[in-house]
Amino acid sequence: MYGKILLAVDGSKNSLRAATEAVKIASMNSECKVDIVYVADFSKSKKEILHAQGKEELDLSRRQKILPVQELLHAQNISYTTNILRGEPGPTIIKYANDNSFELVVIGSRGLNGLQEMVLGSVSHKVVKRANCPVLIVK
């Protein structure tokens, strides 16, 4: 089974569902390690910075988005690390996954319809196309 899993999260219900699937997979191998990755999106960070009282509050709000995922992994005794990256989510996740030789990427899907995905693009779709390892998209 997989020994090194990248779990991409954004604080949404979809990413929590992805975390649940990652736990199922990781629990099959006691040696499995999960890297939780949260990408601070450049397009949203300006708004976050304006509403935060300071850097500490901004960092705390980002960490709170990841907390339910960490609690889920901790409750199942899954070994994990947490990384907060900065950039555009799709390319940043792809670069991190490819540079660190992951065996599997687990990512949630926002459930865009065909038109929305064509116009907006989908982070999960970009990751599937460019990652060098298998990708599990959780709806």
PLY file of the C-alpha trace (Angstrom):
ply
format ascii 1.0
element vertex 139
property float x
property float y
property float z
element edge 138
property int vertex1
property int vertex2
end_header
0.00 0.00 0.00
0.90 3.64 -0.07
3.59 4.86 2.30
3.63 8.58 1.52
0.38 10.46 0.90
-0.17 14.13 0.16
-3.54 15.36 1.45
-4.47 18.74 -0.03
-6.96 20.65 2.14
-8.62 24.06 2.04
-10.86 24.01 5.09
-13.99 23.00 3.17
-16.36 20.08 3.76
-14.97 18.54 0.58
-11.46 18.52 1.97
-12.72 16.92 5.19
-14.29 14.15 3.09
-10.95 13.78 1.30
-9.25 13.49 4.69
-11.65 10.70 5.66
-10.65 8.76 2.53
-6.96 9.42 3.18
-7.38 7.99 6.70
-8.94 4.83 5.25
-6.00 4.37 2.89
-3.31 5.32 5.41
-4.70 2.98 8.07
-3.88 0.01 5.81
-0.15 0.64 6.29
1.21 1.32 9.77
4.29 2.96 8.20
2.24 5.41 6.12
2.92 9.12 6.53
0.48 11.83 5.43
1.53 15.36 4.52
-1.35 17.79 4.99
-0.93 20.70 2.60
-2.88 23.95 2.79
-2.13 26.55 0.12
-2.66 30.20 1.03
-4.11 31.34 -2.30
-2.60 34.58 -3.64
-5.97 35.66 -5.05
-7.61 35.40 -1.61
-4.70 36.39 0.61
-5.14 40.14 0.06
-8.65 39.95 1.50
-7.46 37.76 4.39
-4.64 40.18 5.22
-6.98 43.18 5.21
-9.35 41.48 7.66
-6.68 40.09 9.99
-5.35 42.09 12.94
-1.82 40.87 12.32
0.34 38.08 11.00
-0.31 35.91 14.06
-4.10 36.15 13.63
-3.80 35.37 9.93
-1.66 32.31 10.66
-4.09 31.21 13.37
-7.11 31.47 11.05
-5.32 29.34 8.43
-4.36 26.74 11.04
-7.96 26.60 12.30
-9.07 25.58 8.80
-6.70 22.60 9.02
-7.52 21.64 12.62
-10.48 19.27 11.89
-8.29 17.32 9.46
-5.45 17.10 11.99
-7.88 15.91 14.68
-9.21 13.22 12.34
-5.73 11.90 11.57
-4.66 12.13 15.22
-7.74 10.20 16.38
-6.81 7.35 14.03
-3.10 7.41 15.05
-1.98 8.30 11.53
1.46 9.90 11.33
1.21 13.33 9.68
2.92 16.66 9.11
1.30 19.95 8.22
2.58 22.41 5.62
1.16 25.83 4.79
2.37 26.87 1.35
1.81 30.09 -0.55
0.84 30.52 -4.17
-1.80 29.49 -6.66
-3.28 26.21 -5.32
-3.07 24.01 -8.44
0.53 24.65 -9.48
1.73 24.82 -5.86
0.24 21.42 -4.99
1.62 19.91 -8.20
5.14 21.24 -7.57
5.11 20.07 -3.94
3.81 16.61 -4.92
6.34 16.14 -7.72
9.31 17.53 -5.78
8.67 15.27 -2.77
7.97 11.96 -4.52
4.56 11.22 -3.08
2.93 7.89 -3.89
-0.61 9.29 -3.82
-2.34 12.68 -3.77
-5.78 12.91 -2.15
-7.80 16.03 -2.90
-11.43 17.07 -2.57
-13.56 18.29 -5.45
-15.73 21.39 -5.30
-18.26 19.77 -7.61
-18.20 22.37 -10.37
-20.46 21.77 -13.33
-18.92 21.53 -16.82
-19.28 25.23 -17.63
-17.88 26.42 -14.30
-14.91 24.07 -14.63
-14.23 25.22 -18.20
-14.34 28.91 -17.22
-12.79 28.78 -13.74
-10.60 25.74 -14.01
-10.50 23.13 -11.29
-7.61 22.68 -8.87
-8.25 18.94 -8.72
-8.35 18.70 -12.52
-5.01 20.53 -12.81
-3.46 18.23 -10.21
-4.69 15.09 -11.98
-3.22 16.26 -15.29
0.22 17.23 -13.99
1.04 15.17 -10.90
3.59 12.38 -11.37
1.69 9.97 -9.10
-1.88 8.66 -8.78
-4.47 11.22 -7.65
-7.67 10.42 -5.78
-10.38 13.05 -6.18
-13.06 12.80 -3.50
-16.49 14.23 -4.32
0 1
1 2
2 3
3 4
4 5
5 6
6 7
7 8
8 9
9 10
10 11
11 12
12 13
13 14
14 15
15 16
16 17
17 18
18 19
19 20
20 21
21 22
22 23
23 24
24 25
25 26
26 27
27 28
28 29
29 30
30 31
31 32
32 33
33 34
34 35
35 36
36 37
37 38
38 39
39 40
40 41
41 42
42 43
43 44
44 45
45 46
46 47
47 48
48 49
49 50
50 51
51 52
52 53
53 54
54 55
55 56
56 57
57 58
58 59
59 60
60 61
61 62
62 63
63 64
64 65
65 66
66 67
67 68
68 69
69 70
70 71
71 72
72 73
73 74
74 75
75 76
76 77
77 78
78 79
79 80
80 81
81 82
82 83
83 84
84 85
85 86
86 87
87 88
88 89
89 90
90 91
91 92
92 93
93 94
94 95
95 96
96 97
97 98
98 99
99 100
100 101
101 102
102 103
103 104
104 105
105 106
106 107
107 108
108 109
109 110
110 111
111 112
112 113
113 114
114 115
115 116
116 117
117 118
118 119
119 120
120 121
121 122
122 123
123 124
124 125
125 126
126 127
127 128
128 129
129 130
130 131
131 132
132 133
133 134
134 135
135 136
136 137
137 138
